[in-house]
């Protein structure tokens, strides 16, 4: 599956809108588009899926390693893959957009803000193209999409100013209806506030599909492929005799497609909605992904599902929760409005929301002892991004699963609260970490 990466000169330049318009334009031209996201984001991929009609792949070198990124790309389906970058093209020490493009050997389509420039747009793109060689990275900046560019003389001026080895792939016109609303943790989810289809279609009309398809390249091949081009299964693919249930609703919506895929490859899986008050299905273990429990705290308290989950956990049912899942596993959750709601009461902690983010980082954790997601001394990588803070109840004699090698965790030095057979972390991890395989094997 050929592909290309849409990178930006900075955060906020309009990569997501350019990506969605590109997906729409390619789809209208008859291509099956596989979206992907460089970086550990959950929100942008939800917008990709709303437009493309299939889940967006997560491509993050810190979380997955180089071969893991290639594997996740390889698992996609379609004619062409459109990878949205993260931040500015070269920004980020763990997994920048440029690093992902280099690992996959894909060209970069650079989004440049053209609102107040013509020749300067070309100069900016040329600088980004040449910077790769300056820092010793093999990154091909193939050309630009001009964000907020008008037609006529403005567009022609940009075209004329570009050097011969920088393609012009089109423009995104300035339009108020191409803005995606924001809240804490980023944009609204794709299924909540998708861009108006007409607005996206109008933007897509100004992209040059043939040029975009012409620059798409074959990706680097992951290790472990058989002669027929199919993956050679490893021991981690063997099925286990276990059933996992996954919380899935507006409060628990931050999970990677690869996580559900790994669960389904190896075990029996079903989903339930704590917000709706679904009873917990018969199972061997529960996974609570991240999301927005703070926006649904009243419903979560009143539905009774979390209270039942707390009782089941106290009887030995293993539960793992990440970020929003950790918050739901706590005794209580206090919103920014000062309203406190009871949660599952599995973990000896209370959680309070703040109006500024409390942690944002790629993280690395080292297991203190054998636990449900990692063996003693094992290091796993993930990321954290949250506006809440968890306070340990009582004398602070809490049991932690991990020391934080990088990142903030729960108390600045540890992450992963343990209670009964359950674990809650602020860190989100990818299945390439092995954490979910170990969880499944512990259940079996």
C-alpha positions as CSV (number, residue, x, y, z in Angstrom):
1,X,0.0,0.0,0.0
2,X,1.6,3.2,-1.2
3,X,1.4,6.3,1.0
4,X,2.6,9.7,2.0
5,X,2.9,11.7,5.2
6,X,1.1,15.1,5.7
7,X,3.5,17.2,7.9
8,X,3.1,20.7,9.1
9,X,5.5,23.6,9.7
10,X,4.1,23.9,13.2
11,X,1.3,22.8,15.5
12,X,-2.0,24.5,14.6
13,X,-1.2,25.0,11.0
14,X,-4.2,23.0,9.8
15,X,-2.8,19.5,9.3
16,X,-6.0,17.8,10.4
17,X,-8.2,19.7,8.0
18,X,-5.7,19.2,5.2
19,X,-5.6,15.5,6.0
20,X,-9.4,15.2,6.1
21,X,-9.7,17.1,2.8
22,X,-7.1,14.8,1.2
23,X,-8.9,11.7,2.4
24,X,-12.1,13.0,1.0
25,X,-10.5,14.0,-2.3
26,X,-8.9,10.6,-2.8
27,X,-12.1,8.8,-1.9
28,X,-14.1,10.8,-4.3
29,X,-11.5,9.9,-7.0
30,X,-12.3,6.2,-6.3
31,X,-9.4,5.3,-4.0
32,X,-9.8,3.3,-0.8
33,X,-8.0,5.4,1.7
34,X,-6.3,4.0,4.9
35,X,-5.8,6.9,7.3
36,X,-3.0,6.9,9.9
37,X,-1.6,9.2,12.6
38,X,2.0,9.8,13.5
39,X,2.1,10.2,17.3
40,X,0.0,8.8,20.2
41,X,-3.2,10.8,19.5
42,X,-6.7,9.4,19.9
43,X,-8.7,12.4,18.7
44,X,-7.4,13.1,15.2
45,X,-7.8,9.4,14.3
46,X,-11.5,9.6,15.2
47,X,-11.9,12.4,12.6
48,X,-10.0,10.3,10.1
49,X,-12.3,7.3,10.7
50,X,-15.4,9.5,10.3
51,X,-14.3,10.5,6.8
52,X,-12.5,7.4,5.6
53,X,-14.9,4.9,7.0
54,X,-12.2,2.7,8.6
55,X,-10.0,3.0,11.7
56,X,-6.9,5.1,11.6
57,X,-3.5,3.3,12.3
58,X,-1.2,4.6,15.1
59,X,2.4,5.1,14.0
60,X,4.6,6.1,16.9
61,X,8.3,5.1,17.2
62,X,8.4,5.7,21.0
63,X,5.4,3.4,21.6
64,X,6.1,0.8,18.9
65,X,9.7,0.9,17.7
66,X,10.6,1.1,14.1
67,X,9.5,-2.4,13.1
68,X,6.3,-1.9,15.2
69,X,5.5,1.2,13.2
70,X,6.0,-0.7,10.0
71,X,3.9,-3.6,11.2
72,X,1.0,-1.3,12.1
73,X,1.2,0.4,8.7
74,X,1.3,-3.0,7.0
75,X,-1.9,-4.0,8.8
76,X,-3.8,-1.3,7.1
77,X,-6.2,-1.9,4.2
78,X,-6.7,0.2,1.1
79,X,-5.1,1.6,-2.0
80,X,-3.2,4.5,-0.5
81,X,-2.3,5.5,3.1
82,X,-2.5,9.1,4.3
83,X,-0.5,9.6,7.5
84,X,-1.2,12.8,9.4
85,X,1.9,14.1,11.3
86,X,2.2,15.5,14.8
87,X,3.3,19.0,15.8
88,X,5.8,20.6,13.4
89,X,7.6,18.2,11.0
90,X,10.8,18.0,13.0
91,X,9.4,18.6,16.5
92,X,9.6,15.8,19.1
93,X,12.5,13.8,20.5
94,X,10.7,10.5,20.8
95,X,8.8,10.2,17.5
96,X,8.6,13.3,15.3
97,X,6.7,13.3,12.0
98,X,10.1,13.3,10.2
99,X,11.3,10.3,12.1
100,X,8.1,8.4,11.2
101,X,8.4,9.3,7.6
102,X,12.0,8.2,7.6
103,X,11.2,4.9,9.2
104,X,8.5,4.2,6.7
105,X,10.5,5.7,3.8
106,X,7.5,7.8,2.8
107,X,7.6,11.3,1.3
108,X,6.2,14.3,3.1
109,X,3.5,16.7,1.9
110,X,4.2,19.9,3.9
111,X,1.2,22.0,5.0
112,X,2.3,25.7,5.0
113,X,0.2,28.6,6.2
114,X,-0.1,30.8,3.1
115,X,-2.5,33.5,4.5
116,X,0.0,36.3,4.2
117,X,2.6,35.1,1.8
118,X,3.6,33.9,-1.6
119,X,7.4,33.8,-2.1
120,X,7.8,33.3,1.7
121,X,5.7,30.2,1.4
122,X,8.2,28.8,-1.0
123,X,11.1,29.9,1.1
124,X,9.6,28.2,4.2
125,X,9.1,24.9,2.3
126,X,12.6,25.0,0.9
127,X,14.0,25.5,4.3
128,X,12.1,22.5,5.6
129,X,13.3,20.4,2.7
130,X,16.9,21.2,3.2
131,X,16.9,21.0,7.0
132,X,16.6,17.2,6.8
133,X,20.0,16.9,5.1
134,X,21.5,19.4,7.7
135,X,20.5,17.1,10.6
136,X,21.5,14.0,8.7
137,X,18.0,12.4,8.2
138,X,16.7,10.9,5.1
139,X,13.4,12.8,4.8
140,X,11.9,13.7,1.4
141,X,9.8,16.9,1.5
142,X,8.1,16.5,-1.9
143,X,5.9,19.6,-2.0
144,X,3.3,21.6,-0.2
145,X,-0.4,22.1,0.5
146,X,-1.0,25.8,0.9
147,X,-3.3,26.3,3.9
148,X,-5.6,29.4,3.9
149,X,-4.6,30.3,0.4
150,X,-6.9,32.1,-2.0
151,X,-7.2,31.4,-5.7
152,X,-6.2,33.5,-8.5
153,X,-3.1,35.7,-8.2
154,X,-2.4,34.4,-4.6
155,X,-2.3,30.7,-5.7
156,X,-0.4,31.5,-8.9
157,X,2.2,33.4,-6.9
158,X,2.9,30.5,-4.7
159,X,3.1,28.1,-7.6
160,X,5.6,30.3,-9.5
161,X,7.8,30.8,-6.4
162,X,8.2,27.0,-5.7
163,X,11.5,25.5,-6.9
164,X,11.3,22.7,-9.5
165,X,11.8,20.0,-6.9
166,X,8.9,21.1,-4.7
167,X,5.5,20.1,-6.0
168,X,2.3,22.1,-5.6
169,X,-0.4,19.8,-4.3
170,X,-3.2,22.3,-4.0
171,X,-4.6,24.6,-1.3
172,X,-7.1,24.7,1.5
173,X,-9.2,27.9,1.1
174,X,-9.8,30.1,4.1
175,X,-13.3,29.2,5.5
176,X,-14.9,29.5,9.0
177,X,-16.7,26.2,8.5
178,X,-13.4,24.3,8.3
179,X,-12.7,24.9,12.0
180,X,-13.0,21.9,14.4
181,X,-14.1,22.9,17.9
182,X,-11.6,22.3,20.7
183,X,-11.9,21.3,24.4
184,X,-9.4,20.0,27.0
185,X,-7.3,17.2,25.6
186,X,-7.7,18.7,22.1
187,X,-10.4,18.6,19.4
188,X,-13.8,17.2,19.8
189,X,-14.1,13.6,18.7
190,X,-14.9,12.9,15.1
191,X,-18.2,11.2,15.8
192,X,-19.3,14.2,17.9
193,X,-18.6,17.2,15.7
194,X,-17.5,16.1,12.2
195,X,-16.8,18.9,9.7
196,X,-19.7,19.6,7.5
197,X,-19.5,17.4,4.5
198,X,-20.2,20.3,2.1
199,X,-17.4,22.3,3.6
200,X,-14.9,19.4,3.4
201,X,-16.0,18.7,-0.2
202,X,-15.4,22.3,-1.2
203,X,-11.9,22.3,0.4
204,X,-11.1,18.9,-1.3
205,X,-11.9,20.4,-4.8
206,X,-8.7,22.5,-4.6
207,X,-6.4,19.6,-4.0
208,X,-4.6,18.0,-7.0
209,X,-5.3,14.3,-6.6
210,X,-3.2,13.0,-9.5
211,X,-0.1,14.8,-8.1
212,X,-0.7,13.4,-4.6
213,X,-1.1,9.8,-6.0
214,X,1.9,10.3,-8.1
215,X,4.2,11.1,-5.1
216,X,2.9,8.2,-3.0
217,X,5.6,5.7,-2.4
218,X,6.0,2.0,-1.3
219,X,6.7,1.8,2.4
220,X,9.6,0.0,4.1
221,X,8.8,-3.7,4.7
222,X,8.5,-4.9,8.3
223,X,10.5,-7.8,9.6
224,X,8.9,-11.2,9.9
225,X,7.2,-11.4,6.6
226,X,6.9,-14.7,4.7
227,X,7.8,-15.2,1.1
228,X,4.1,-14.8,0.1
229,X,4.0,-11.4,1.7
230,X,1.9,-12.6,4.7
231,X,3.0,-12.2,8.3
232,X,4.8,-15.1,10.0
233,X,2.9,-15.7,13.3
234,X,4.9,-15.5,16.5
235,X,4.2,-17.1,19.9
236,X,2.4,-13.9,21.0
237,X,-0.3,-14.7,18.4
238,X,-1.3,-18.0,20.1
239,X,-4.9,-17.9,21.4
240,X,-5.6,-18.0,25.1
241,X,-8.6,-19.4,27.0
242,X,-9.9,-16.1,28.3
243,X,-12.7,-13.6,27.8
244,X,-12.0,-9.8,28.0
245,X,-14.7,-7.1,28.1
246,X,-13.8,-3.6,27.0
247,X,-15.6,-0.4,28.1
248,X,-16.7,1.4,25.0
249,X,-18.7,4.6,25.0
250,X,-18.3,8.4,25.2
251,X,-16.5,8.2,28.5
252,X,-14.1,5.4,27.4
253,X,-13.2,6.2,23.8
254,X,-9.4,6.4,23.8
255,X,-8.0,3.1,22.6
256,X,-5.9,2.1,19.7
257,X,-7.4,-0.1,16.9
258,X,-4.4,-2.4,17.4
259,X,-5.4,-3.1,21.0
260,X,-8.8,-4.5,20.1
261,X,-7.2,-6.4,17.2
262,X,-4.7,-8.0,19.6
263,X,-7.4,-8.9,22.1
264,X,-9.5,-10.4,19.3
265,X,-6.6,-12.3,17.8
266,X,-6.0,-14.1,21.1
267,X,-9.2,-14.1,23.2
268,X,-12.9,-13.8,23.2
269,X,-13.8,-10.1,23.4
270,X,-17.0,-8.1,23.9
271,X,-17.8,-4.5,24.8
272,X,-20.1,-2.7,27.3
273,X,-21.1,0.8,28.2
274,X,-20.7,2.0,31.8
275,X,-22.4,5.3,30.9
276,X,-25.5,3.4,29.6
277,X,-25.6,1.2,32.7
278,X,-24.8,-2.0,30.8
279,X,-24.3,-5.0,33.1
280,X,-20.7,-6.4,33.1
281,X,-20.7,-9.4,30.9
282,X,-19.3,-12.7,32.2
283,X,-15.6,-12.5,31.7
284,X,-12.1,-13.2,33.0
285,X,-10.9,-9.6,32.9
286,X,-11.9,-6.0,32.1
287,X,-10.2,-3.2,30.2
288,X,-11.1,0.4,30.8
289,X,-9.5,2.6,28.2
290,X,-9.0,6.4,28.5
291,X,-11.5,9.0,27.5
292,X,-13.7,11.6,29.2
293,X,-15.2,10.2,32.4
294,X,-15.1,13.7,33.8
295,X,-17.7,14.7,31.2
296,X,-20.0,11.8,32.2
297,X,-19.3,11.6,35.9
298,X,-23.0,11.9,36.9
299,X,-24.1,9.2,34.5
300,X,-21.3,6.9,35.6
301,X,-22.2,7.3,39.3
302,X,-26.0,6.9,38.7
303,X,-25.8,4.0,36.2
304,X,-24.5,1.5,38.8
305,X,-22.1,-0.2,36.5
306,X,-19.0,1.2,38.1
307,X,-20.3,0.3,41.6
308,X,-20.8,-3.3,40.4
309,X,-17.3,-3.3,38.8
310,X,-15.9,-2.3,42.2
311,X,-17.6,-5.1,43.9
312,X,-16.5,-7.6,41.3
313,X,-12.9,-6.3,41.5
314,X,-12.9,-6.8,45.3
315,X,-13.8,-10.4,44.7
316,X,-10.8,-10.9,42.4
317,X,-11.9,-9.9,38.9
318,X,-8.8,-8.4,37.2
319,X,-9.4,-4.9,35.9
320,X,-6.8,-2.7,34.1
321,X,-7.5,1.0,33.4
322,X,-5.6,3.7,31.5
323,X,-5.9,7.4,32.4
324,X,-9.7,7.8,32.1
325,X,-9.9,4.2,33.2
326,X,-7.7,4.9,36.2
327,X,-10.0,7.8,37.1
328,X,-13.1,5.6,36.9
329,X,-11.3,3.0,39.1
330,X,-10.8,5.6,41.9
331,X,-13.0,6.2,44.8
332,X,-14.3,9.6,43.6
333,X,-13.9,12.1,40.8
334,X,-14.2,15.9,41.3
335,X,-14.9,18.0,38.2
336,X,-13.5,21.5,37.6
337,X,-16.9,22.8,38.8
338,X,-16.3,21.2,42.2
339,X,-18.9,18.5,41.8
340,X,-17.7,15.2,43.4
341,X,-19.1,11.9,42.1
342,X,-18.5,8.3,43.3
343,X,-16.6,6.0,41.0
344,X,-15.8,2.3,41.2
345,X,-13.8,2.5,44.4
346,X,-11.3,-0.1,43.3
347,X,-8.1,2.0,43.9
348,X,-7.3,3.9,47.1
349,X,-7.3,7.3,45.5
350,X,-9.4,10.3,44.7
351,X,-9.2,12.2,41.5
352,X,-9.6,16.0,40.9
353,X,-9.8,17.7,37.5
354,X,-7.8,20.9,36.8
355,X,-8.2,23.6,34.2
356,X,-4.6,23.1,32.9
357,X,-3.0,19.8,31.8
358,X,-1.0,18.1,34.6
359,X,1.1,15.9,32.4
360,X,2.0,15.6,28.7
361,X,4.9,13.4,27.7
362,X,6.1,10.1,26.2
363,X,6.8,7.9,29.2
364,X,8.9,5.0,30.1
365,X,8.0,2.7,33.1
366,X,10.0,0.0,34.9
367,X,8.1,-2.7,36.7
368,X,8.9,-2.9,40.4
369,X,7.7,-6.5,40.6
370,X,5.7,-9.0,38.6
371,X,2.4,-7.4,37.6
372,X,-0.6,-7.9,35.3
373,X,1.1,-6.0,32.4
374,X,4.8,-6.4,32.9
375,X,7.3,-8.7,34.6
376,X,9.7,-7.4,37.3
377,X,12.4,-5.2,35.8
378,X,10.7,-5.0,32.4
379,X,10.5,-1.5,30.9
380,X,7.4,-0.5,28.8
381,X,6.8,2.7,26.9
382,X,3.7,4.8,26.6
383,X,2.4,8.3,26.8
384,X,0.4,10.4,29.2
385,X,-1.8,13.4,28.7
386,X,-4.3,14.4,31.4
387,X,-5.9,17.3,33.2
388,X,-6.6,15.3,36.4
389,X,-4.5,14.5,39.4
390,X,-4.9,11.4,41.6
391,X,-4.3,11.7,45.4
392,X,-3.6,8.6,47.4
393,X,-5.9,8.0,50.3
394,X,-4.8,7.6,53.9
395,X,-1.2,7.3,54.9
396,X,0.1,7.1,51.3
397,X,1.2,3.5,51.7
398,X,0.0,2.6,48.2
399,X,1.3,-0.3,46.1
400,X,2.7,0.8,42.8
401,X,3.5,-1.4,39.8
402,X,6.1,0.9,38.1
403,X,8.8,3.4,38.7
404,X,8.8,6.3,36.2
405,X,12.0,6.3,34.2
406,X,10.5,9.1,32.1
407,X,7.3,11.0,32.7
408,X,5.2,12.1,35.7
409,X,3.0,9.1,36.4
410,X,0.8,9.3,39.5
411,X,3.1,10.9,42.1
412,X,6.0,12.1,40.1
413,X,8.1,8.9,40.6
414,X,5.6,6.0,40.2
415,X,2.7,4.9,38.1
416,X,0.3,2.0,38.2
417,X,-1.8,1.7,41.4
418,X,-2.3,-1.9,42.4
419,X,-5.3,-3.1,44.4
420,X,-6.8,-6.7,44.5
421,X,-5.9,-8.1,41.1
422,X,-6.4,-4.7,39.4
423,X,-4.1,-2.0,38.0
424,X,-4.7,1.6,37.0
425,X,-2.1,3.8,35.2
426,X,-2.0,7.3,33.8
427,X,0.1,5.9,31.0
428,X,-1.5,4.7,27.7
429,X,0.4,1.9,26.1
430,X,0.3,0.3,22.7
431,X,0.0,-3.5,22.2
432,X,3.5,-3.4,20.7
433,X,4.7,-3.0,24.4
434,X,3.6,-6.5,25.2
435,X,1.4,-5.3,28.1
436,X,-1.9,-6.5,26.7
437,X,-0.4,-9.9,25.8
438,X,0.9,-10.3,29.4
439,X,-2.6,-9.3,30.7
440,X,-4.3,-12.0,28.5
441,X,-1.8,-14.7,29.5
442,X,-2.3,-13.8,33.2
443,X,-6.1,-14.3,32.8
444,X,-5.6,-17.6,31.1
